[in-house]
């Protein structure tokens, strides 16, 4: 049974707190000038709230003064208060961010809490500093917003902060190891499952750490439509005179106020390809990359720096990049091994970085093939001089591009000569095109279950909700993008605003359950709207074991609608949802029963008609009505003798055995028919192939690299 975190919709009734106004006294101290942001922000307003109902930090006046100085240098005005009565819906609406500066205890009453919740749900920003985590223990919305509650701390001392994310504005300026003196908090829970951890504490560098090897210290997240940034630093007066800490705080404020963008989705399960070490990398063509401060910077070219140690099929590739001005570079995927950078251009696909070119050659575009969603790109892109983050998500022949956590492109390869399976690399475009890269990392998804018609259907990450009740974003290694929604109980719901439902006839969801399971209901208009369809979810054998369920929909309204997924069932912790796809009626479900005919007119069959798992697939002379040669197309599966055509062990190597296996909804049993007659396995990007190009009866079939025009890879389906 999984322990459930505090719930925002089940807050106990609270008594009203007395209102008090405390005058602030500016603390005279030596300060370091506040450095402006790399680009001038549009002016905005922040509220600094520092009321205490417990321990009071003597650094509060220094913190207010520092934030005022940061605002004067960086386009924002500051209102400082300890009056809880300022927390009304109307008053909060004037601020882009609210900073809880070393607050403690219960500082807001029930109506004030409700106003702040509405502010966050309307897109407001929250910044928590130090003992903001020692605040409002009985208000579960706040606990989820801040990310973790305070547990304990040792004496003030020097420690090493390990900077994990060097793309966020709060940490991009920092070294990988940031050594400073402060009061170091232990927390009751680890924020990593619901937030993107920016920095951790190295417990070996000080005494009194209580969280072990993974001790988050600063993080960011999106929550119920708003943005949240928290830092554990800021106990001491001296903190607010440190240039690095002031820049750290400024970056968090800018993120909360939506003046800079970042990918703050939870992340787990990634392997570093580059974080200072270039082991496994090779340069193709002219030019090179300098390697300093765990940062690769292009020089000369046109060349390609590629990770030659391994090729990938289905994966999530993440990296951070920065341009100082009008510069040019790209990320290449799906190309073969070669010392010639032109090979990547001719055989792979480039995800462009430069924002100044034409629509099909701009940031987030698949260069020369598909434009980015320009509106989504504009809303997500940080300007030159600031870091941006990419996730390039490849599942079979489908490629999605996320810019700072926002989906900006969804592309499917239909070229039978090309494949998204292959190597990955970064381009050094030429002299004067100076682009830097950091923290290149990858998660091998071990196959994939791509949409058979992504050009028509719409896939949505479940954690990208517009509003919710009772839903928690959880980090999951087996989830697409590293996170899903979970801890779902009856009555919980998530809203996805602005979905085009024209032509939608069903919903397909990727789900997992180690609990009782339940039902997923689809509604529009509100969480109480009419149920359009229901998917039944059973226990899948574990919280990391995802499978696909379907809900046929009726009475679906056309046009842009707000879609709601609601949870029903008995008990608690019913299931998790990774992503869902809106399936349109223009997408026919492949079906039919009969022979699969291949090389020399021979039929695909199972050796000896065996029904045992692992029985070899082969070709043989066609025999009318033979059960071993009768296949039924069911979506992306081919079924015979009550079982499915399967890639042994989900392998991707040339020569992998093709066999009969119990149907299990796994990626190893997915096959997509291509326009050139091939049957492609999306998880590997390879084809069903007759071994040795031999048409002899009993010749085995196996998995092999797709070859244009190869007769032994062409099949006629029922």
Secondary structure, 3 states (H helix, E strand, C coil): CCCCCCCCCCCCCCCCCCCCCCCCCCCCCCCCCCCCCCCCCCCEEEEEECCECCCCCCCHHHHHHHHHHHHHHCCEEEEEECCHHHCCHHHHCCCCEEEEECCEECCCCHHHHHHHHHHHHCCCEEEEEHHHHHECCCCHHHHHHHCCCEEEECCCEEEEEEECCCCCCCCCCCCCEEEEEECCEEECCCHHHCCEEEEEEEHHHCCCCCCCCCCEEEEEEEECCEEEEEECCCCCHHHHHCHHHHHHHHHHHHHHCCCCCCCCCCCCCCEEEECCCCCCEEEEECCEEEEECCEEEEECEEEEEEECCCCECCEEEEEEEEECCCCCCEEEEEECCCCCHHHHHHHCEEEECCCCCCHHHCCCCECCCECCCHHHHHHHCCCCCCEEEEEEEEECCEEEEEECCEEEEEEECCCCCCCCCEEEEEEEECCCCCEEEEEEEEEECCCCCCCCCCCCCEEEECCCCCEEECCEEEECCCCHHHEEEECCCCCCEEEEEEEECCCEEEEEEEEEECCCCEEEEEEECCCCCCEEEEEEECCCCEEEEEEEEEEECCCCCCCEEEEEEEEECCCCCCCEEEEEEEEECCCCCCEEEECCECHHHCEEEEHHHCCCCCCEEEEECCCCCCHHHCEEEECCEEEECCEEEEEHHHCCCCCCEEEEECCCCCHHHCCEECCCCCEEECCCCEEEEEHHHCCCCCCEEEEECCCCCCHHHCCECC
